[in-house]
Amino acid sequence: MPRALGCGLAVAVLALTLAPGLARAGVVFEDDFDSQPDWNVNHEAEGGCDFPCATTPGSSSSGTLQWNASYAVPFSSAFAHPVASIQRPPSGTDHTGNGGKVFIGYHQSSGNYGGNGAWGGNSFLEVVLPQDYAELYARLWLKAQAGWQVEAGAGSMAKMFRIEHWDRTPGTTFEYFPAGHTAPAWVWYWYYSSVYGVRLTQGYRCSPQASDYYCQNNTSGGLSGSEEAYDGALWPGSTYADTPTTAGLWADGSWHKLDVHLKLNSAPGADDGIVQWWWDADPATAAPIFERPNAALSKGGVQWQSSSTTLPAKGWNTVGIGGNTDYVFGTGDAEQWYAIDDVVVSTDPIPAGYIIGGVRDGGAPAGDAAAAQDGAALADAAAARDARATADAADARDARASADAATFADGARADGATGGGSVTGTGCGCRAGGAGRASGGAVALALLVLAGRGRRRRGPS
């Protein structure tokens, strides 16, 4: 390779190395659980550990930020398993197929402990983020054990994932309801009814918490009234005869990917708050399985902060996995587990093939699965790189004076046309002659690209 070309490539590689990684841009928290020590809540009768909790497991891949609050309320110590733990799955593997660890939650039947409506068997981990964000993207993988049981008739409901605002007041992040300090909030549920089928269900909690917790002041379609403000609909592609164990639904025994996008409304009372989520799809190319606003369904945006909000602007700052349950199944002290793996929270859209920490857990999956995953990641990175390069080049042309741009272009063309000059020195100490000027052009261009990326990359909201 000609030395001038080698220097230009090396500078370009250096610029890309120093620039924020495409796959990791905007990530504020992530955990694959693999480097965590085994952890569980040890059957505490009341296992709440408030922020900042010293006994929650540290995040294995996100530096100093870690899970920093946990909550667990088993029905009884008579059950064989803790309601929350980090370990290898009781059967099967983590979602990469490489024997890594996951978060395990056990749903415990409320049949012997208060019956339907008990909302017991509670277990979840939370991370309080270092700042508030107006917009967040999140991803996690979920799996239910084989042979999942549900309650006939009234329905089976379990909270699985949440993104919230906590007021950061003295006390607990687990203070809900109108007297608490946690709103607005979005809670994602598993819900099934033998009458209404497998539902798309989520709960909305709005601000001010004292007067609009159930979003009763919202005027957007489907969110008025004092009800729980669920937004349920039959799961796309399913029928009323389907159950959660139907192939492709959340309890079929396979790993599934949930992607979420939330954005606060732009001002108190504005009808433009966003909710979107995808199931086993690439958010960059597929339509959401659910979204608000949705003109086709006459659903407006969510007024996360209603017009009566007088507090300072709020942002999303707390993310939790797991939650409490409300259903009876099996007989006696019945319990069943679900697993969550590879949790990512970002201020930017998360690429389809994103791998936590940039390295696949425990090595690559075998065969076609690895090729597909790697191919998707490379395609995403290439598309993002091409788009950024085009935008950066346009910025560079606009920013540079016409005379400088002409001089730079003419010099580069002259060097390329003559191929003349010589390069002395080693490494990238390129100097002298036409080739040296070509390398200088590459350096200038690489620096402009790097500067453009630093300028254009969206930071925390």
N, C-alpha and C positions, 0 to 999 in steps of 0.2 A: 504494500500500500504506500502511495506517495506520502512523504512525511507531512506535507501541508494538509493533505486530506485527513491524515491520522490526527493531527492537532485539532482540526476543526471538529471532527467527530468526538474527540476526547472532551473538548470544551462543551459541546452540546450535551454529552452524557453527564458531565459535571453539573451543568445547569439543570438538567432534569432530575439529577440526584438531589440537588439542594432544594428544588421546588417541592411544594407539598405533594405527597404521593397521591396519585389519582384515586386509588382505591380507598385511601384513608382520609381524604379531604372531609373536614367537618365532623368527624367522629368525636363525640364527647364522652361516650361510655361504651364499653364492650366487654363481654365475658364469655369464654367458651367452657368454663368450669374445669377444664382438664388439669390445670395446675393447682386447683384448690385441694386443701386437705379434706378428707371425708368430714362431713358436718351434719348435725341434726339437732332438733330442738328438745330431744330427751324427754318427751312426754310431759313437759311442764303443763300444769293446769291452766296457767295464763302465761303464755310465752312472749308477751310483747317486750320488745327491746327498742326503745325510742332512739331517734337520731340525737347525737352521734353514738351509735351502738358499737361497743368494743368487741362484741362476740360474734358479729356477722362475718361471713367469709369474705376475704379480700378478693378483689377482681384480679384474675390471673394475667390480663393483657392490657390493662388501661392505666398503668403507672400508679399514681397515688390514689386515684379515685376508686372507691370500692363500694360494695353493698354496705349500707350504713344504717339500716333499720330493718327489723323483722317482726313478724307477728304470727303467733301460732296458738290456737285454742283447740286442742283435741276434745272430743266428747268425753273420752274416758281413757285411762291408762290401760284398760282391758284390751285395747286394740294392740295387735302385734307390732305395728310399725309407727314410727313418729310421723306426724302429719307433714313435715317438711324436712328435706335432707339434700345433701349433695353427695353423689356416689355414682358408681356405674349402674346402668339400668338393671332392674331385677331380671329382665330377660331382653334379649336382643342387644343392640349397641347404640351408641350415640348416633346422631343423624349422618355423620360422615362414614359410619361403618368401621371405625378404627379403634373401638374399645375405650373411648374417652368417657369423661364424667358428664353428668347432667344434673339439673335440679329436679328432684322428685317430690311431688305432692301426693298425698293420699286423701281421696275423698272417703269420708266415713259416713255410713248410713245413719240418718237421724231417727230410724225406726224405734230404737230403745231409749232415745234421749230427747223427748219432747215432740216427736213426730214432725210432720210436714210444717214448715214455717220456722224451724229452730235456727236456721242459718248457722249451723255449727261446722265443725271440722275445718276451721279456718287456718290457712297457712299462706304467707307470702313474704317475699323479700322485696325491699325497696332500696333505691339509690336516690339520694337527694343530690341534685346537680349543683355545681358551684355558682351558677347564675341562672337567671330566668331567660327563656327563649320564646319569642313570639311564634316560632314555627319549628316543628321537629318531625323527623322521619325515624321510624323504628322498624326493626325486624327481629323475629324470633322463630324458632322451630318448635313444633309441638307434636306429641304423640300420646295416645291413650293405650293402655294395656289391651291385649286381645280379650275378647269376650266381654266388652264393656256393658255394664248393666244400667238401665234407666228405670225411671218410675212411670208406671202406666197412669193414664188419666191426666191429672193436674199438670204434671210436667216435671222435668229435671233441669235445674239451673245451677250453674257454677261460674263464678267470676274467675277469669284467667289472666287478664292483663289490664294495666291501667296507666294512664299518663295524667298528671295532676299539677295543680299549683298548690304549694303549701306556703302559708303566710310567714314562715320562719319565725314564728313567735315562740316564746318559752312554752314548753309542753310537748305534745306528741304530733307526729305526722299522721297518726291514725284517728284524729278527731274529725269525724264526719258529721253529717246532719246539720241542720241550720245553726246549731250552737257551736260548730267546730271552726277549724282554721284551714280547711282543705277544699278549695273551689277556686276556679272551675276545675272539672275533672271529666275524663272520659274513661269508661269501664267497659271492657269487652267480655262477653259471656258465651259460654256454651249453654244452649237452651234447646230442649226437645219436649214436645207434647204429643201424645198419641192422637190428639184431636187436631192440632195445628201443625204437626210435622216438625222438621228440623229448621230452626229459625235463625235469621240474621239478627242478632240482638246485641244491643249496647245500651249503656246508661249514660245520660248526660247530667252533669251537675254544674250549675251556673253561679255567677257572682252578681250581686252580693250574696254571700252564703246565707245570711240571716233572713233575707226576704225573697230570694230567688233560687234557692238550692235545687228545687226540682224544675227549674227553667219555666216556671209558671208565667213569667212575664214575657217570654219569647213570643213573637208574633209570626215567626216563620212556620211554614206548613208542617203540621204534625208534631209541633213541640209546644202547643199551648195547653193549659190546664195544669192541675196539681198532681197528675199521675207521675209515675217513675220516669216518664219521658223516654221509655224504650222505643227503639225504632226497628221493630221486628218485621220481617217479611220472610216468606218461604225461601230457603236456600236455593239459589239459582241452579236449575237443572234437576232438582229433586222433586219428589211428589209427596203427597200427604202420607203415603204408605211407607216411605223410606224411614229408616232409623239412623241414629248417628254412626252405626257400624256399616252402613252402606258404603261401598267403595267410593273413595274420593271425599267423604265427609270426615268429621274430626275424630271419630272413634273407630276408624277402620283398622287400627293396629299399625298404620304406617306413619312415617314422619311427614309433616306438612309445614309449609312456610307461610307465615303471616307477615305482611308488610303494611305499615300504617303511616299516614301523613295527617298531621293535625296543624291547624293554623288558627290563632286567635282572631276574633273579629277586629277590624281596624280601629274601631272606636266604640265606646259604650253605646249599645243600641243598634249598631250597624249590623245588617243582616248578611254578613259575608264571612263568617267563621267557617272553616273547612274541616270536613272529616272524610277521609278516603281510606279504604283498605282493600288489599289484594290477597288472594288465597292461591298458593302454588303458581304464581305468575310473575312476570317481569314488569314492575311498575312503569318502566320506560316505554314499553310497547303494548301492554294490555290495558283494557279498561278496568277500572276498579270493580270489585264485586259489590261494593257499596260506596256511595258518595253523597255528600251534601256540600254545596247546593246541588240540586238535581231538578232542572226545569221540566224534564219529561214526566217526573212524578209529582210535580208541583211542590217540591220540597225546597224551602229556602235554606240559607246558611244558618249556622248556629250562632246565636247571640250569647257567646260564652260570658260576656260582660254586658248585662242588660243596661238599659238607658238610665236606670236608677243608681248605677255604679258611680260612686264619688271617690273611691280609693285610688291611689296611684295605679298606673297601668300594671297589669300582672302578666306573668309569662309561665310557660310550662317549666317546672323545675324538679319534678319527682316522677320516677318511673318504677312500677312494681309488677312482679310476676306472681301468679297464684291468686288465691282469694278464698272467700267462704262459699259454702254450698247450701242448697236447699232441695234435697230430695231423699226419698227412701228407696232402698234397693236391697235385694238379697234377704237373708234372715239373720237374726241375732246381730252380732258385732261385725257386720259386713264392711269391707273396705276394698278400694281399688285405686290403682295409681295412674298418674299421668306424668309425662316428662317434658321439660323445657330445655332447650339447648341454644347456644350461639346467639346471645342477645346483643343487639347493636342499636345504639341511639346516635343520631347524627343531625347536624343542621343542614346537610345536603342530601339529595337523593342517594340511596345506597345502590351501587352497581349490582347487577344480577349475580355475578360470580364472586362477590366479595368474600374474602376469607379472613377471619379474625386474626389480627396480628400479621397478616400477609403470608402465613404459613398454614397449610392444612393440618388439622389436628392429627398427630401421630403418623403422618405420612399420607400419601395419595390414595384415594379409593382405587380399586382395581378396575382395569379394563375400560369399557365404554363410558362408565359414569365419570371417571377421571377426565377422559378426553372431552366429554360434554361440558363438564364444569370448567375445565381449563379453557376450552374454546370460547365459552360464554364470557369468562373473565377477560380473555384477550380481546375479544370483539368489543366488549364494553370499553375497555381501556383505549383501544384504537379509535373508537368513535369519539370518545371524550377528548383524546389527544388531538385528533384531526379538527374537531370543532374549536378547541381552544387555540390551536395553531392558527386557524383561519382568522379568528377574532383578534388574536395577539398581533398577527401580521398587519391587520387593518389598523389597529391602534398605533402600531409603530410607524406606519406610513403617515397617519394623521399627525402624530406627535412631532415627527422630525421635520425640520424646515425643508422646503423644496430643494434648495441648493445642496444641503447636506445629503439628502437622499440621492440626488443625481450624482454627486461626487462618489458616494459609497457604491452606487450601482455601476457607474462607469469604471471605477477601479477594479471592482470584482470581475466585470466583463473583460477588461483588458488583461488581467492576470489569467483568467480562464482561457482567453483566446491565444495568448502567446505561450502559456505554459512555461514562461521563462523564470529566471531568478534561481536562487539557491537558498537552502535552509541550513543553518548551522545550529549546533547545540543539541541537547538531548531532551527527551520527554516532550513537553509542550513549550519549551523555551524557543518558540518559532520567531525568527527575525530575519531581516534582509531579503531583498529580492521580491519578485512578483508573488511567489508562493507565500512568502511571509505576509504580504498584504492580504492575500486571500484568507489566511488564517486570522488576521486581524478583523476582517469582515465577519468571519464566523464567530469570533469572540464578541464583537459588537452585537451581532444578531442574537446570539445566545443570551447576552445580558438583557437585551430588549425583551426577549421572550420571557425571561425570568421575571423582569420587572413587571411586565404586563400581567403575568400570572399572579404575582403578589398583589397587584392592584385590583384585578378582576375577581379574585376568589372571594366568595361571600363568607364573612366571618359570623361570629355569634350575633344573634339579633339583639 
